[in-house]
Amino acid sequence: MNVSAPLGPIIPEIGARARPLRVLHVVQQLKSGGAETFVRGLTAGLRRGGVDASILSVYADGLSGGERAALGVPVTSLDRRGRGDVAGFYPRLVAAVRAAKPDIVHAHLHAGKYAGRIAAVVAGVPAIVFTEHGDEAGGALRAAVNRILHPRTTAFVVFSEAQRRAFARRERVSLERVVVIPNGVAAPPDADRATVRAELRLGTEAFAYFVPARLTAQKDPTLALRAFARAFPDDQTARLIFAGTGPLEAALRAEASRLGVAERVTFLGFRDDVPRLMRGMDAFVMASVWERMPLALGEAMRAGLPVVTTPWHGSDAFVTDRITAIVSTDATPASFAEALLRIRRPDTATALAERARDIANRTFSLEASVAAHAALYASLSLSKGGARV
């Protein structure tokens, strides 16, 4: 399956149909994490390119009226009350899919993977695509459902070659049906560095390490905090800034006090302007235990922000130590502290950021991802009405 064609040649081919290709994206909701942010950007880009893309949000989409209008993509929210809402929910879901009359259903995250694909099969949608955004717990029931749904899924999308091979092996699907399309991020917004820093009370001498992430075990913000305290026990110019919420926040605040760095650690809570905030930062920090393709990493690279990261499995598909990022030797406070210190060298940070930005602009841009998805959809629509490829 070749999805490398640019967006321009693909759209006229789709336009030769009696109507634009209609693709319905099924997602849990649209407000919180990186996957949801990507779905918003992808569908908006597809519509600008001539694909009739729309979104079906299983739960309340979370968008304000202004945000929905700015998105410019038709959104239907089913407002499911919870996983216990079964008897009334599934008929409504199938009816909503049928009403959309999609050529392709593209499922995302847990709700799309199961409820979305089940509804697409019942509704008789010609082709189904599923993007594997991250790992989730297995179990006998989910394995049984996947054994039914995987053969009926036309294509699977992952973010790297390593993930592709692991997914095909684990899920027992052929490599030919698994497509690599890196998540794309939009170009960084215009923002004045001085203005952002003034808002955050960062002095001209401050060096701000930025951690935009959910405060959960997967993101391991505790490692970032302990490494920061180890690297800069007395340096009053070093600042650590978290943007995100999660179950570890109270423990992190207590740990910052215990380590004696609370006055130099800021918790911003949930922010929907992370790309803008990056304009005022000095380094991007990712201490994750695992990732697939974090949007914040791409945003930092496109913004020209030097990156410090742990060596999570698959990270080498996106960054290279001492070439486009500083990658710690392991995920210990000592190793990560050394990485934080290394990124503070001005010549090192500048060179890494410039190379990373060049690669990200060519490879991880939203435009490139939109083009690759449009090519995938076109290939499915042209393969005998969505037959398996």
Beta strands, then each sheet from edge to edge (+ up, - down):
strand 1: 22-27
strand 2: 52-57
strand 3: 75-77
strand 4: 104-108
strand 5: 127-131
strand 6: 155-158
strand 7: 178-180
strand 8: 207-212
strand 9: 238-243
strand 10: 265-267
strand 11: 283-286
strand 12: 307-309
strand 13: 326-327
sheet 1: 3+ 2+ 1+ 4+ 5+ 6+ 7+
sheet 2: 10+ 9+ 8+ 11+ 12+ 13+
end
